[in-house]
Amino acid sequence: MAVQALSAAAAANNPLTKATAQPLAGGTTLIDLMKLDVMRPAAVIDINPLARGWSAIEPGSDALRLGALAKMSDVAAHAEIERNYPVIANSLKLAASAQLRNMATLGGNVMQRTRCSYFRDVSYENCNKRNPGSGCAAMDGVNRMHAVLGTSDRCIATYPGDFAQALIALDAMVEITGQAGTRSMPFAQLHKPPGDAPDIETTLQPGELISAFAVPGRWPRSVYLKARDRQSYEFALSSAAVALDVQDGTIRDARVALGGVATVPWRAREAEALLKGQKFDDGLAQRVADAAFADARGRRHNSFKIALGKRVMTRALQQAVTMEIRS
Amino acid sequence: MTAAAPEPKANMGQPVPRYDAAAKVTGRATYASDMPLDNPAYAFLVTSAIAKGRIDSFDLDDARGVRGVIDIVTHENAPKLKESKLFSNGGYAGTTIQPLKSADIAHDGQIIAVVVAESYEAAREAANRVKVSYTAVAPSASFDSPGTTTAAAKGQNAQFKEDPEVGDFAKAFDKAEVKLTASYDTPTQHHNPMELFTTSCAWMGDNLVIYEGSQYVYGLKNGVAEQLGIDPDKIRVVNPYVGGGFGSRGSMTPRTAIIAGIAKRLNRPIKLVPTRDQGFTIATYRAETRHEIRLGASRDGKLVALRHEGAEVSSRPDAYCVGGTKTTTRLYACPNVDSLVSIVRADRNTPGFMRSPPEVPYLFALESAMDELAVKLNMDPVELRRINDTTNEPIGGKPYTSRSLMACFDEAAKAFGWSQRSPQPKSMSDGDWLVGYGCAATCYPTQMAPSAARVRLQRDGRTRVEIAGHEIGTGAYTIIAQTAAERLGVPLEKVAVLVGDSELPPAPVAGGSNSTASTCSAVMMVCDQIRQRLFKALMPSDSLTDKAKETVGISQAPSTQVAKSDRPLDLEKAFDELGAGVVEEYGEWKPEGAPLDSFKAMHSGHARLVGGHAMKDKIAYAFGAEFVEVRVNRFTHEIRAPRLVGAFAAGRIMNPRTARSQLMGGLIWGMSSALLEATEIDQRNARYVNDNLADYLVPVNADVPGVEVILLSEQDDHINPAGAKGLGELANVGTNAAICNAIYHATGQRIRKLPVRLENIEV
């Protein structure tokens, strides 16, 4: 295995086109998984030389652009993001530890892999994500942390991140740079639910890198609520990213995404449809939450996440409705 | 004085900074794996992926193909080692399951191969490429698994001698006015000390040096000698600092003799650094326990009947047992007591000592039950303890040497603001959070063991103390230095301390919170020997007046109290009279009641601990009271403990700074044992699942914003010359019950199974 640095000039003609090569940014996921023998890249390509062009934080009047190599800590502490996109700032602040946030990049963060114990322990042969077709040890194993939404009979591993919930809620676009130049697509199309092929986690092609995220509009009335076992440095058991546009007590637009409960960043569109045009009350919140989890499927240790997810979601909606907006 | 260095009260030493503080914060402290080795090879372990069955074959071709691989050791070519008996049955070992002996697998993560290579990375890469074919047999994972066997602990384990009982429990319980029967569960937990379970072995001819974090260098030296079949005096164990022990390093693990044997065969020093997850299976752990408590009381709150039944999981071959009924049957006044402890054998690695081994699980049960009884009696839980406080333990009627339990309750209650509590459950809240207050008692036996020490005094006052004690983070260097400085009347900065080396005079295992009492009593005795020699040189006629004696700053009779050193000894004069450049003394101290073979055992790595309930005419325990504020979020059901307050009395406090640090860590760990820590077991295959520090949760700073430690002044002249009760294992006891008692107060819901997770809360 070799570690190479990737220069900006070489980005268009890069060694990452080899499927066995892995890009290295903050390294907070990749290095762990290599130590655990879960990932065995033939080459590791250091993409930090691209940081100069790819780490800008650019809040505009009607959109926000975030370079993929911006550090989580820098984005979380940015005053305009705290003011106009609290859901983004808080999803980053409530993730990982200060040390990790100082190293980890936005692009790497959305690409972080599941924390499923059986995926991360190669002594278990049966993991459809690691060894396609080998089965799933988590299905009937210790699965308290696992997903209840977006699962398949092949995989129930939870998507672990927080920031992605904010992105998917806000209709973010992801900008991708590869051999053929730069393309852009909805962030919602980046992650693939496990379905029949849990080993294929995203729609990125070999050689492609996330170069930026673009968030349309401004969402000052937005919250990220995260429930977890300890007060810091812990993944979500359940989280909700909520952004609302409320005028004269009526919800004109609503965005809801759920974390800690799904196999991919999860947009609760049924919930949004029920909220739009309505006046908020607790009964509506309950109906909305029931709709969001209508298709949820719990297993032995994680069924609690269905009730928990609903409570977290309704509380996040209440907080978003009642929050004071700084002008 | 600051919060970190509390003002000493009566019978407390000075809160001097740690002897090793600067070395530790600047990274100069050398732990076992920091020791330089001459051209070492690196070992990496391969551990089993099944818990029961046998290895059919290895495919080592890929592994051998990794550049830098020197050797791969399996049961087919491993060094032959002799067996060692279990620590609690008079041996040295924490397990009798000896890996690499046969193709048999007895538990998950058993060592099945050792890869040795020119670098750590090459060894790891090759270990990852070792392929193993197994024949697996369905294992029994824990209590509810088919295939376990259960039997009474009594008779199986030499350290568990009795199921305490007195009076007629059945009759008294039957007639009791108020009754409670409740069951409690505690989970598997692992020590997870920061320092991994590393071992380095280097041979010089027939002599072996072992660098390994150990809580018992004499035990390890003698145990490895037994396994290798060599003279113990050819082995030296060195560890000037230990990166946390918590009981996990008190007994020998199989890795050490294996690495020593391979180093001998390869004629090269070998350094082993196992991974975090391997630490879950190559060392010991706190086994899961189950309890049934029955309490009978009169309407006015007097206990009339108490029964405590406990069950503990152990491995197939080893009857490890903590048996906490020895404490819970003696804590409160009660005339009719019964108890029974059973051991359930499953296909697991052998459990072992983990900080306050008996008290953490057994007091969780008793102190939760006391709270439940208080609710039934409609009585303040503090008052229930007061009503049942006692000066004599009820089983044998022996007096406690000192017991400040209620003083601790009163001090802690005052500092906590217990009087602000509205007793009704669910009656206190703050925004999204339900607020609950809870409390519990803690106690820990006062134990001592024989210890030796050597002290060397120079005419300029420079002093060196040599003792094979252990700096496991508790402050051993500091209090040993303080003890010698006070006893000899020399300035603290002139005292050097050597510990963590089996070439030094023997000290007992750093376990059972006996170290301070044992090592400091030995150091005091040897310092007195030096004082005697100097005194005799200065006062040959022994005819001087008391006034004259004061002028040389020394007295002939060793006192049982630490000397007041308000004036330094006139050393120059004494050394001139003595005609000596250096005075050096060696001595061996043993506590009252230690068995006849104590000193012989001490040198061969067997610590004869005495104390607690097992003393002849008395019983010695340290006590404390803990109060916690718990908050339960009404929406997410998240549980947090923002305030922990504990008051403790433990005889002489040698150093309020290091004592507070120990007790603060204990309170935090106690909270953690209730809300965070549990090793999850996959019941299908008896394997640990969350075997890493990302998934095995321990508290972070945000979890413990408010921790307050109150040290009570207590003097006890009936325990040991130092007057000290061990407190290292005092504060993490009872906290788990206090947390659950507070959760009940916050939510009205009684939780009897640990850890408490948010899904266990229904509000």
Contacts between the chains, C-beta under 8 A, distances in Angstrom:
chain1	res1	chain2	res2	distance
A	37	B	128	4.5
A	97	B	700	7.7
A	115	B	694	7.3
A	115	B	695	7.4
A	117	B	689	4.9
A	117	B	690	6.2
A	117	B	695	6.3
A	118	B	689	7.9
A	121	B	277	7.6
A	122	B	128	7.6
A	123	B	47	8.0
A	123	B	49	3.8
A	124	B	49	7.5
A	140	B	684	7.0
A	141	B	682	5.2
A	141	B	684	6.7
A	141	B	689	7.2
A	142	B	680	4.8
A	142	B	681	7.8
A	142	B	682	5.5
A	142	B	689	4.4
A	142	B	690	7.7
A	144	B	680	7.7
A	144	B	757	8.0
A	225	B	636	7.8
A	227	B	633	7.8
A	227	B	636	3.8
A	227	B	637	7.8
A	227	B	638	5.6
A	227	B	758	6.8
A	228	B	638	7.2
A	229	B	638	8.0
A	229	B	675	7.9
A	229	B	676	6.7
A	229	B	697	5.7
A	229	B	757	6.9
A	229	B	758	7.2
A	230	B	676	6.1
A	230	B	697	5.5
A	230	B	699	6.7
A	230	B	700	6.2
A	230	B	702	7.6
A	230	B	703	5.4
A	231	B	640	6.1
A	231	B	700	6.8
A	231	B	702	3.9
A	231	B	703	4.8
A	232	B	700	4.9
A	232	B	701	7.5
A	232	B	702	3.9
A	232	B	703	7.4
A	233	B	700	5.1
A	233	B	702	7.9
A	234	B	697	6.9
A	237	B	758	6.9
A	238	B	636	7.5
A	304	B	758	7.8
A	304	B	759	3.5
A	308	B	636	7.0
A	308	B	637	7.1
A	308	B	758	7.0
A	308	B	759	7.0
A	311	B	635	5.1
A	311	B	636	6.5
A	311	B	637	7.7
A	312	B	635	7.0
A	312	B	636	5.8
A	314	B	635	7.6
A	315	B	432	7.8
A	315	B	635	4.0
A	315	B	636	7.0
